[in-house]
Amino acid sequence: MSQFIEEMVYASQILYLEGHNDINNGQISYRDPESGNIWIRKGFLGWEETTPDDFILIDSEGNRLKGEGHIPSEWPLHTETYKARADVNCIIHSHPPYSMIFSATDLDLRPVTHDATPIMNTQRFTLTTNTVTNPNIAAQVAESLGKSNTLLLKNHGLVAAGKTIPETVCWAAVLENACKLQLIAESTGVPYTWTEGHEIKMKSKIIFGATAIREYWAYWCRKADRHFNPDSKNHLVGV
Ligand SMILES: [Zn+2]
């Protein structure tokens, strides 16, 4: 099995365990650096149900090249983002509850805890709350994402984009956690503080540096193994 397929199965299981499940919705994709074609998780499948056989190879226009199953209707969100971002090799689109609720507010994302510090430039896409099935709309999603790693889709969900699969899982997980913790802070009704100034940069560099992300990924893989595959000794690490 290719390493990136194995990583995408782990990523799907991790997203399930980190609260990104919404019935059978959500996609992860990976761009093959050699061909430029895109492996995407098939549609109508819960994150936790994903196996190595559940990925479909498509070209940049959404045509099937390999694999069986339903090509998810939001494939243009992936293809258009890859066209706009040469530095991105993995994209996650999910519908986790706190990101969806946060996206429906006009709150600025604040680093109430460490989580938001590496994703302070997260914007909201507000053109539509609908699913992104149209390449023209998808190109505008990619424009809203800009050079950042995360984007909120108003009343819909999140997009995370990164160089590697482990890094992209990390951005998706920290965005959902940041939204969750800020919404809890807001709901207390009492004033609260957040990280400011140079500490944002310091936290982003240290708490979400390459070593930290590699170890977060290793932990998440061990957690997934304990849940889905308790007999496995294969704790995959790769950033
Ligand atoms: Zn969606």
Boltz pocket constraint, residues with backbone or C-beta under 6 A from the ligand:
constraints:
  - pocket:
      binder: B
      contacts: [[A, 74], [A, 93], [A, 94], [A, 95], [A, 131], [A, 132], [A, 156], [A, 157]]
      max_distance: 6.0
